[in-house]
Amino acid sequence: MKKYNQYKTTFIFTILFVILLVVFFLDLFMGSISIPGTEIIKIFFSQESSSPEWLSIINNFRIPKAFTALLAGAALSVSGLQMQTVFRNPLAGPDVLGITAGASLGVAITVLGISTLLPEAFTGFSGNGPVVIAACMGAGFILLLIFIVSLRIKNVITILILGIMFGSGIFAVVSILQYFSPASSLKSFVIWTMGSLSGVTKSQLHVLLPVIAVGLFLAFIHAKTLNALLLGENYAKSLGVNIRTSRFFIFFSTSLLAGSITAFCGPIGFVGIAVPHIARILFKTSNHHVLIPGTILIGAIMLLLSDILTLLPGNDSVLPINSVTALLGIPVVIWIIIKNKKIA
């Protein structure tokens, strides 16, 4: 049976990897400008094209967007998996510790505050650099608060409640900033809250990729610890797990993964909650050595599919990525709630 399960797991991983390649290249084909598939393949592998315009579109827009979707799906899904395991709560997601709220506060202060009071200083920055820096600082600030709390409080459920309270308080501050902001700044902030994969440039990917790599690496090396935490902290302690140190690195990994994606792409909901459950159903295991890579693949596929679906209603308009991930993720969340109620 064990041998069969290993073959079955390998088969599922192979299928998921093939699907990932298919949706990745399909995402490159989608756009307002029609480009022949042969040209897209040629540009991707040889950086040559009969049209400089097509070369620019693929290299500067579609390839960065597809890689951003891949990274965002993997990062948000793994951060959700870690939070669901640590808090032993099936509805825990990347924003459970208030990381998304912290990033939102940083962006709100930048877009609704600094840009309003000091417009000339703000426009001196190029691109969305100030927004990214502010979001990272906001997420880091929440991480620092959570870490300080975790040094004094051992109960993980209490930390969860405090994280939710931090998030609620921060969103209250953001609402006040929105209330007193001019229409132009408010519009920019609302657009950011809808989430977007198209705003990340190739140079920004060079920053985002290593951050995500570090976060995923920390998740992988703590897979054994996450397996132990499934049975409770007392059991983990009996196996020699240092709860305080492990908790810090897991929180730090989650903050890197969720905070960086929120900073560059805006808040993207439901991926971190839904994908870990899909992975558990598909692989029929709670082993994080299997769930982490499986969650990475499924999350990347889900975000790439979501990005494709944002372009389907019409060639001239693009749906917010948040609306599509919500439509895909909400049925999974409803199913989780109904299933848990039946079990109770």
C-alpha positions in Angstrom: 0.0 0.0 0.0 2.8 2.4 0.9 4.5 1.7 -2.5 1.2 2.3 -4.3 0.7 5.6 -2.5 4.1 6.8 -3.5 3.4 6.0 -7.1 0.0 7.7 -6.8 1.6 10.8 -5.3 4.3 10.9 -8.0 1.6 10.6 -10.6 -0.4 13.5 -9.2 2.7 15.7 -9.0 3.4 14.9 -12.6 -0.1 15.7 -13.7 -0.1 19.0 -11.8 3.3 20.0 -13.3 2.0 19.4 -16.8 -1.1 21.4 -16.0 1.1 24.2 -14.7 3.1 24.3 -17.9 0.0 24.4 -20.0 -1.7 27.2 -18.1 1.6 29.2 -17.9 1.9 29.2 -21.7 -1.8 29.7 -22.1 -1.5 32.8 -20.0 1.2 34.1 -22.3 -1.2 33.8 -25.2 -3.9 35.9 -23.6 -4.0 39.6 -24.1 -5.7 42.5 -25.9 -3.3 42.2 -28.8 -3.4 38.9 -30.7 0.0 37.4 -31.2 0.5 34.1 -33.1 1.4 31.1 -30.8 4.5 30.3 -32.8 5.8 33.8 -32.3 5.2 33.6 -28.5 7.1 30.3 -28.3 9.9 31.7 -30.4 10.2 34.8 -28.2 10.1 32.8 -25.0 12.9 30.4 -26.0 15.1 32.4 -28.4 14.2 36.0 -27.7 13.6 36.6 -31.4 10.6 37.8 -33.3 9.6 39.3 -36.6 7.9 42.2 -34.8 9.7 44.4 -32.2 6.2 45.3 -30.8 5.4 41.6 -30.1 8.8 41.1 -28.5 8.3 44.0 -26.2 4.8 42.9 -25.2 5.8 39.4 -24.4 9.1 40.2 -22.6 7.9 43.3 -20.7 4.3 42.5 -19.9 3.1 39.0 -20.4 6.1 37.0 -19.1 6.5 39.1 -15.9 2.8 38.8 -15.3 2.8 35.0 -15.7 5.8 34.6 -13.4 4.1 37.0 -10.9 1.0 34.8 -10.9 3.1 31.7 -10.4 5.0 33.2 -7.4 1.8 34.8 -5.9 -0.1 31.5 -6.0 2.7 29.5 -4.5 3.5 32.1 -1.8 -0.1 32.8 -0.6 -1.0 29.1 -0.6 2.0 28.0 1.4 1.5 30.8 3.9 -2.1 29.7 4.3 -1.1 26.1 4.8 1.3 27.1 7.6 -1.3 29.3 9.4 -3.9 26.5 9.2 -1.5 24.1 10.7 -0.1 26.4 13.4 -3.5 27.5 14.6 -5.2 24.2 13.8 -7.9 26.2 12.2 -9.2 25.2 8.7 -10.3 28.9 7.9 -6.9 30.5 8.8 -5.3 32.3 5.9 -2.3 34.5 5.1 -4.1 37.6 6.6 -4.9 35.9 9.9 -2.0 37.6 11.7 -2.9 41.0 10.3 -0.1 41.0 7.8 -2.4 42.1 4.9 -3.8 44.8 7.2 -0.3 46.0 8.0 0.6 46.2 4.3 -2.7 48.0 3.6 -1.9 50.6 6.3 1.5 51.2 4.8 0.0 51.8 1.4 -2.8 53.9 2.8 -0.4 56.2 4.6 1.7 56.5 1.4 -1.2 56.9 -1.1 -3.8 58.7 1.1 -1.4 60.5 3.4 2.0 61.4 2.1 0.8 61.8 -1.5 -1.8 64.2 -0.4 0.3 66.3 2.0 3.6 66.1 -0.1 2.6 65.4 -3.7 5.8 66.7 -5.2 8.0 64.5 -3.0 5.8 61.5 -3.8 5.9 62.0 -7.5 9.7 62.1 -7.3 9.7 58.3 -7.0 9.5 56.2 -10.1 6.8 53.6 -10.6 5.1 52.1 -7.6 8.3 51.9 -5.5 6.9 53.9 -2.5 3.9 51.7 -2.4 5.9 48.5 -2.3 8.3 49.9 0.4 5.4 51.1 2.5 3.5 47.8 2.3 6.7 45.8 3.3 7.3 48.2 6.2 3.6 47.8 7.3 3.7 44.0 7.1 7.1 44.0 9.0 5.6 46.2 11.7 2.8 43.7 12.3 5.4 40.8 12.3 7.3 42.7 15.0 4.2 43.1 17.2 3.2 39.5 16.8 6.7 38.3 17.7 6.8 40.5 20.8 3.4 39.1 21.8 4.5 35.5 21.2 7.4 36.0 23.6 5.0 36.7 26.4 2.0 34.5 25.4 2.3 30.8 24.8 -1.3 30.0 23.8 -1.4 30.1 20.0 -5.2 30.7 19.9 -4.7 33.9 22.0 -2.0 35.0 19.5 -4.6 34.3 16.7 -7.2 36.4 18.4 -4.7 39.3 19.0 -3.7 39.1 15.3 -7.3 39.5 14.2 -7.7 42.4 16.7 -4.5 44.1 15.3 -6.0 43.7 11.8 -9.3 45.1 12.8 -7.7 48.1 14.5 -5.5 48.8 11.5 -8.4 48.6 9.0 -10.2 51.1 11.2 -7.3 53.5 10.8 -7.3 52.9 7.1 -11.0 53.7 7.0 -10.4 57.0 8.7 -7.6 57.8 6.2 -10.0 57.0 3.4 -12.7 59.2 4.8 -10.5 62.3 4.9 -8.7 61.6 1.5 -9.4 63.4 -1.8 -11.1 61.5 -4.6 -8.0 61.1 -6.7 -5.9 59.5 -4.0 -8.9 57.4 -2.8 -9.3 56.0 -6.3 -5.7 54.9 -6.5 -5.9 53.1 -3.1 -9.2 51.4 -4.0 -7.6 50.1 -7.3 -4.7 48.7 -5.3 -7.1 46.9 -2.9 -8.5 45.0 -6.0 -5.2 43.3 -6.6 -3.3 43.2 -9.8 -0.6 40.9 -11.3 0.3 43.3 -14.2 2.0 46.0 -12.2 5.2 43.9 -11.4 8.1 44.7 -13.7 11.0 42.5 -14.6 13.3 44.5 -12.3 10.8 44.1 -9.4 10.7 40.3 -10.1 14.4 40.2 -9.3 13.5 41.5 -5.9 10.3 39.5 -5.4 11.8 36.1 -6.5 14.5 35.8 -3.8 12.1 36.9 -1.0 9.6 34.2 -2.0 12.5 31.7 -2.3 13.6 32.4 1.3 10.0 32.1 2.5 9.4 28.8 0.8 12.8 27.5 1.9 11.9 28.2 5.6 8.6 26.4 5.0 10.3 23.3 3.6 12.8 23.0 6.4 10.0 23.3 9.0 7.9 20.6 7.3 8.7 18.1 10.1 7.8 20.7 12.8 4.5 21.4 11.0 3.7 17.7 11.0 4.4 17.6 14.8 2.2 20.7 15.4 -0.8 19.0 13.8 -1.1 16.9 17.0 -0.7 19.9 19.3 2.2 21.9 20.9 2.6 19.4 23.9 3.2 16.6 21.5 5.6 18.7 19.5 7.5 19.5 22.7 7.7 15.8 23.5 9.5 15.4 20.2 12.1 18.1 21.1 10.6 20.9 19.1 11.4 24.4 20.3 8.0 25.9 20.0 9.1 29.6 20.4 11.8 29.4 17.8 9.8 27.3 15.4 6.8 29.7 15.8 9.0 32.7 15.0 10.4 31.2 11.8 7.0 30.0 10.6 5.6 33.5 11.3 8.6 35.0 9.6 8.1 32.7 6.5 4.4 33.6 6.4 5.2 37.3 6.6 7.7 37.1 3.8 5.4 35.2 1.6 2.1 37.0 2.2 3.7 40.5 2.9 5.8 40.6 -0.2 2.9 39.5 -2.5 0.6 42.0 -0.9 3.2 44.7 -1.3 3.7 44.0 -5.0 0.3 42.8 -6.1 -2.2 44.1 -3.6 -4.3 42.0 -1.3 -5.4 38.8 -3.1 -8.1 36.9 -1.1 -9.2 33.2 -0.7 -6.1 31.6 -2.3 -4.4 31.0 1.0 -7.6 29.5 2.5 -8.8 27.3 -0.3 -5.7 25.9 -1.9 -4.3 23.9 1.1 -7.7 22.1 1.4 -7.6 21.2 -2.3 -4.1 19.8 -1.8 -5.3 17.7 1.2 -8.2 16.3 -0.7 -6.1 15.6 -3.8 -3.2 13.9 -2.0 -5.2 12.5 0.9 -2.5 13.2 3.4 -1.5 15.6 6.1 2.2 15.1 5.6 3.7 18.6 4.9 6.6 17.0 3.0 3.9 16.3 0.4 1.5 19.1 1.1 4.0 22.0 0.7 5.2 21.2 -2.9 1.6 20.1 -3.8 0.2 23.4 -2.4 2.9 25.3 -4.4 1.8 23.7 -7.7 -2.0 24.0 -7.1 -1.6 27.6 -5.9 0.4 28.6 -9.0 -2.2 26.9 -11.2 -5.1 28.6 -9.5 -3.5 32.1 -9.9 -2.6 31.5 -13.5 -6.1 30.3 -14.2 -7.5 33.3 -12.4 -5.3 35.6 -14.5 -6.6 34.0 -17.7 -10.2 34.4 -16.5 -9.7 38.1 -15.9 -9.3 38.5 -19.7 -12.1 36.2 -20.9 -15.1 38.7 -20.6 -13.6 41.0 -23.3 -10.4 42.1 -24.9 -10.7 45.7 -23.9 -11.3 45.3 -20.2 -9.6 43.3 -17.4 -11.4 42.1 -14.3 -9.8 42.6 -10.9 -7.9 39.5 -9.8 -9.6 39.6 -6.4 -13.0 39.1 -8.0 -11.9 36.0 -9.8 -10.1 34.4 -6.9 -13.1 35.1 -4.7 -15.4 33.3 -7.2 -13.0 30.3 -7.2 -12.3 30.2 -3.5 -15.6 31.0 -1.9 -17.2 27.6 -2.9 -14.3 25.8 -1.2 -14.6 27.9 2.0 -18.4 27.2 2.1 -17.7 23.5 1.6 -15.2 23.5 4.5 -17.7 25.2 6.9 -20.5 22.7 5.9 -18.2 19.7 6.3 -16.9 20.8 9.7 -20.5 21.4 10.9 -21.5 17.9 9.9 -18.5 16.5 11.7 -19.4 18.4 14.8 
